[in-house]
Each structure stands twice: as C-alpha cells, then as structure tokens.
Amino acid sequence: MKKIIAVFIAVITVMSLAACGTNGGTSTTAPQGQTATSTGTQGKKTEIYFLNFKPEAAEVYDRIAADYEKETGVKLKVVTAASNTYEQTLTGEIAKSDAPTIFQINGPVGFRAWKKYCADLKDTKFYSFLTDKSLAITEDGGVYGIPYVIEGYGIIYNEEITDKYFALGDKKTELTSMAQINSFKALKELVEDMQAHKDELGIDGVFASTSMASGNQWRWTTHLANVPFYYEFSENGEYSDTVSAALDAPETEFKYSDNMKNLFSLYTDNSVTEKKLLGSKSVADSMSEFALGKAAMVQNGTWAWSEIADVAGNTVKEDKIKFLPLYTGVDGEEKQGLCVGTENYLAVNSTVSEEKQKASVDFLEWLFGSETGKKYVVNELNFVTPFNTFDEDELPKEPLAAELVKWTAKKDIKSVPWTFAAFPGDAFKSDFASALLSFVQGSAEWDEVKNTVRNSWKDEYEALNS
Amino acid sequence: MRNGLKKVFPIFVLPTLAAFTIAFAVPFIGGIVLSFTDFTTVTDAEWAGLSNYIKAFSNGDFLNALWFTVKFTVVCVLTVNIIAFTLASLLTKKLPGTNLFRTVFFMPNLIGGIVLGYIWQLIINGILSYFGVTITFAAKYGFWGLVALTSWQLIGYMMIIYIAGIQNIPSDLIDAAKVDGASSWDILRHVTIPMVMPSVTICLFLTVTDSFKLFDANLALTDGAPGKQTAMLALDIYKTFYARTGWQGVGQAKAVIFFILVAAISLIQLKLTRSREVEG
C-alpha cells in the first residue's frame, strides 16, 4: 500500500513539474478565444500581448483582438489588470518570458519606474499621429510614452435638479441659470441655498458623498488637488508647462491650499452624508447617489458616464448631465475650464524581439489609424483621442465626452492640465489622503493637511530621486 | 539489498527534491539576494549592498508597524487561546448539541480574510455610526476591530485542537483525581492543563505566527488608516514594495527582516512551551 502511494505521489510530482515547464503562454490568463489558426505564409506567427489598464474596456478589446487577427493574422493577446492592480500585474507579467509587448505607464512618474522597458517610438507613424507632440513622454530626444485618450473632469451636475432650483419661488439667490456659475463665490451661493432647499428639490444633499474609504480618495488627492498645484506651478516662469515644473520641484509651498480647502469643505458641508461617516464611503457609493438623484452634483470625469448609466434605477437623463469646472476661489478663475489631460500612455516593451516590437506598433497604428480600428475607438471604447487620424465628427456619443469637447472648444476658456501626473508617487497620495481624512473627521486642522503635503512631497521627492 | 536501495534512492528523492528546490529553495534564496539589489522586476536587479536595509529604517514606518504588530499579537494570543480553551472545555462536557456548536464555531475559519475584512468593516462601521464615527477615525478602533476579527476567525480552529487534546486525556486520570477529592478547578489546573500542553504548544505557535503575519484582513479592514497607524508589518512591506517607485528592494529587505523575526519568535515560543509538556 505504501509503495503504491509513493509511486502515485512521485508520478503526480513529476507531472506537475512538467506542467510548470511547458510555459503556459496562453494557459495563464488570456480571456479571448484563441484558436490556433496558422497565418499560412509565414509558418510561425507573431504574437503580441497588450496589458490593458481599463477593466471597463476589457470585453471590447477581446473583440478588437479577434478582428485584428482576422484582418492581419497577427495574434493579439489581451490581459486586463483588475482595477487598481496595474502596477502589480505589470511587475509580475513583464518578468516572464512571454512579457507584455504593449503596456501602459501613468505619466512621467510611472515612466521613471519602467524606463528600462520603454522603446523609443520617435520614428513610428504612431507618434506622427499625435496632434500635439508635446503630450508625449519624452526624454533626451526619445519618445517613450504616447497618450491615447484625452479625459477631463470637473463637477458633474444634474441639470434637472438645478433647473428645479432656479424655478423655486423662495430661493434666496439671484441666480437663474448655470451659465452664471463661473466662480467659487457663485458656486458657493448656489450650493448653500440648494442645500437649504434640499427637501423641496428631493435630494439628500447637493454633493454626493466625498468618498474617503481606503483606495477611494483619488478624486481629492489627485483630481481636486490638481487645481491648487496647477496655479502654484504655473507661477514658475522657468518651465513651459506645470507638469515639468512640478516634476523638478524638490519642495512645494502648497500656496493655494486654502483654495482647495474652499471647495473641499463645500463638498463635505453640503453632502448627502454626514462628515464623520465619509470614511466608509466609496466612489461607487457616491456615483450611485448621483445616479439615483439623491445628489445634484458629484466631482468626477468623462469616464463616469458608463458607471452612472449602469446603476439600476438611474434617474439621470443623458441630455441633462453637464460639467462645471472646479472653481476654488482663485483670481481670474472665470476663464478656467475643465481639467483636461491623460494618465494613459502607451509604451512598447523594448526588451522583446524587434519583430514583436514592430508588430506592436503596427497594431497601435491599426487601432488608431484604420477605419475598423477607429470605429472601435470612437463607438465602443468612447475615447476622445489626441490623434490627427480622427476627423472632427469622429467623436464618442457619450454625453460627458461630448461635454468635454464642448468645454475645450470654448474660446477664452483655458483648460487646466493634469499637473497631478507629476505628484511624487503613490506614497505621497496616501499620506495626503490620510491627512484629508483626519481633517474631514474633525481630528485635525487644515494646517496639518498643509504640513503633511509639504513634508510628504519633500520626502517622496527625495526617495524618488535618490 | 541495501546497495540496491542506494542505487534507486536518487530516483525516489529526485521529484520531491526538485519540487522543494523549485518551490522553496530558489524563491527563498532569490528573495534574500534581491533584498541586496535595486530592481523593478526580478530580472533586472542591480547590486546595491546594504542600502536597502538602511533605507528600511530611514523612516519610522517599519518600527511603528512592528510595535503595532507586537501589541496586536500579544492581545490576540491571549483572547484566542483563552476563549478557544474555554469553548473546548464546555464542548467536551457532553452537553446536548455540542457537534452543532463545534461546527458553528469552526465555520468562520473557512471564510477568506479579505471577505471577512469587508464584512467586519460593515459591521463595525454600522455600530460606530451610532457614535458618528467610522473605523478609520482612530487607531484604537482599527486595533480592536482587527483583534475581534482575528479572534473570531482563529478561535474555531484552536478550539478543535483543544477539543482533541482534552478528549485524549485518559479518563482514569480524572477519575483518580476525583477519588482523591479534587475539585473541578483542581482537576483543570493539575490534570487537564498539563495534559493538553502539546495542544497549547501547537495553538500558541499557530496564533503567534498567524497574528504576526496577518495581511489580508488588515488590508481589507483598515488598510492602515488613519495614516499608517494600523498598518501591520506585512501590510507595511506590501506598501513599501508598491507605493514607491524604486523602493522594491527596500520592501524585499523588510520582508527578509520580517522572516527572521517570525522565525525567531516562533522558535523561542516552541522551546518555551515544549519544556512544559508532560509525558502522557
């Protein structure tokens, strides 16, 4: 009996080892249907591998992969990292022999981590597609990351509810339309009076919950904080843009911190949820509050529409969802637009074979340059792209994307670039978030937030550049 | 015969040896080597000497996490073992329904830590909302939340081990004690507890290492908030590894120190409790 068991175990062990050895190229993840059809002429076929960042687009990429293989014979493997785990997944995947050939970096700071793996894309057609070449991530004349989607964020509001407010007989303000809201002062007046009339408006609060649960604070520590840092770094005359200025800044003054406090406090004082309970709220909670009509406004970006529309019982009508810039009370903010930028840059892995690198670039050129590819980008991925291959009428139909286009087209209005792309790493953001949480819960003064930001910036800058 | 066995010996050892090398020795040694290097992925490491170990102590995070973990482990070891032993002695008393209760108490152990973390977060936030706060309001809420969660999860398992220990006590020992006029407290103190010392050794070992290494529940319940005040060692290592660009090596160095700590503590503990075991 013992002998039989021993032999059995030995066989199992050997078999499992053999299974490890076969290098599961497709067996690891690979969600899409990969039937092994040969390309005919070549005999061995190129396989490229795209590590996708956007979970909401995973299913679309599977169909793109199928179509691409049908059209060109090149096999495209798409793996999607689960939400908030891209860096982890990339770290694991890129060390494999079957490494991603196309991956994503989140901006100049992400580029530092993955520098060794980014191929120079300067001479590719893909780079020539880029309308504004300055958007790409460059270093010493080389081009290493190319943005593929332009996103924007601000305060999203439900026009039905604001219209209802403007129609109220006993409102205390002179405001009659959202067009008059062009500064923090006006916004504050509107919000506070709306909050006072919340029962008549049928809402629980003007703003959806300021989500402060762990992993859900990025709307404040990056997006909202972007505005004060943009103003601070735009005063630095040595740089042409705020992102490079912030990247080279060993310290920050956080000069406009009170402006951030203005809007942040407006959010939390006129919220659906009581301040001290915000620590348990997630982004999904606040998006569903907005979708269900419990709140009139929520800070978020163009990507939020699918989330709102997917909420069961969504009451927000497609033509009644609008954007408002993040007004914080800075002088001259009447001309400030939405925050427009990207943290999605595509990079090609320089450590895979030349052939695979070329095939990867070919795929990107196909996706953003060919008719079939562009159709997917516009209609299914709903990207507003920074590429000149797209005509002016080739824009996504989503209401928030359309709003973004409308805002960026406005004359005299200046969009705020995504300066937060230069924030020195995730540790800075999480320090910032903890300080904000203590402030919201009343256990810390705003000065503490300010000091935390200053100190953490300094520490993290040193850690990053040591 | 002996010679024949020697010849085939490598064939039988090889699969296990290979499995051990691939699954344990290589990653372990690789991990130690990586702690002395700067790396983004395991294939592009560059030698960095001791700098990672110096950086690991360059801010107070690691020591704070260590202190928090030690406090947590001490409290958990006490709560888990005392409650588990009490339950075990109750459930070996031939009361009706003991099987049902054993199953019920054991069940939490079968639920994964991340799920447990979220469930307990809901429960604790639900209770704290009556006081207008959440679990991230102060470190003490997170601390006791973690203690409650871990105790709840581990008690069932330890209880089963204690039950097995108690049932193994020969009944003549207890009968003899009764004949000698021992009270039930005397029996517990002088018969039961010495006789279950082997179980105590195992349970202490498991609770010490499990609480010391706790990660998933910590991540799901508090994620270190407020600040980094409720981050335990494993979570601190994870955050060092991923939150800072270029600090992967430092995370690795912390992990090596962590390993040495866990190994040292459990060895000392084993030695101490072993010496109290009596021959059955």
Interface residues (C-beta under 8 A of the other chain):
Chain A: A6 I9 A10 T13 V14 S16 L17 C20 E87 Q88 T91 I94 A95 V109 G110 R112 A113 W114 K116 Y117 M212 A213 S214 G215 E274 K276 L277 L278 G279 S280 G425 D426 A427 S430 D431 S434 A435 L437 S438 Q441 S443 D459 E460 A463 L464 S466
Chain B: F12 P15 T16 A18 A19 I22 T40 T41 V42 T43 D44 N59 Q121 N125 S129 G132 V133 T134 I135 T136 F137 A138 T222 D223 G224 A225 P226 G227 K228 K239 Y242 A243 R244 T245 G246 W247 Q248
